[in-house]
Amino acid sequence: MIEPGHAPLAVAERLDSHVDSHVDSLLAGHLETAAELLRVAGIEDPERAARALAGHVFGDERVEPRPGDDRLETFFTLVERRCRRVPLEHLTGRARFRDLDLLVGPGVFVPQPETSCVVQRAVDLLNELIAGGQPHPLCVDLCTGSGTIALSVANEVPQARVHAVELDPGALAWAARNAAHHQLAVTLHEGDIAGVLPWFDGSCDLVTSNPPYVATAELAGVRPEVRDHDPAVALTAGPDGLDIIRSVEQAARRLLRPGGLVVVEHSDRQASSAPELFRRAGGWCDITDHKDHDGLDRFVTAARCDAPEGAPTDDPRMGGALIYRLAALAERRTSPPESGSTPGA
């Protein structure tokens, strides 16, 4: 039950009364009560949250729970915890993302819907490469967390060779669970992105990342579900929020072939600073910022524009990258290591 001090007293009293009465209405009535409790506690989309919790506890059953049914107490205990701003995904143990139900919990960043636009751009780019004659493009996902981007790419572009890198062993364990749960061929690597996968230097077709990008001073304003429950290492990135994006840029510049592409998520307040970071670094062309489905600035893309030694660079817009991007479509590369986890890579 909700204890006074964890939610408004009126909410606590109503929940106590509801549970102690052993209920006398159908589950729909319980859903209505739960949604109202969540609404009073300030939870966004309380009806959806109530339905998700009910589905988690009761499954597809939609009949009146009998007096003493432990599931009803479990249901309202979860409602109580959601009122305290525990993430819905922590309560159900799953996060729906595109076509996947990802396993999540304490110790890993909960996937957010805005990352879907990053995945869509990655999927589109890989499909373009395949349509252009490159049957198995190589994609590396940096700061993979639960594997959100890497597993979605592997699921939607099964021809791609997908590798994922994560520094935090706890988060990497969640990614491994998700890869096994969905039986997706993603090779996982534990390590710092600064030096990881040196054998792929200059040969990757695509690098993706949803790195930490909250500025230190902004953390207090982040939603409590994220601020108080996601790992701090997955959230903050220095005074300007760009520390890890800088590392991603450096790693991507090392890993990508000429014409290879990078897709990096950023804060909606970094629409200028994130692309500028790539411009100042040099070696990038077609630097473009993109909005998410809500119209907010969300991710930057860029093409690696270094051309091979002695190559023509007569296209002033691309520095030769377009020529070599097209030529690289026909390249064939040695297959990477077999799927699995490579600790300490």
PyMOL commands that set and color helices and strands:
alter all, ss='L'
color gray80, all
select helices_A, chain A and resi 9-20+27-40+46-58+70-83+88-92+115-131+148-156+169-182+198-200+216-221+224-227+232-234+243-255+273-281+321-328
alter helices_A, ss='H'
color red, helices_A
select strands_A, chain A and resi 94-97+100-103+138-142+161-166+186-190+204-209+256-265+284-291+297-304+341-342
alter strands_A, ss='S'
color yellow, strands_A
deselect
rebuild
show_as cartoon
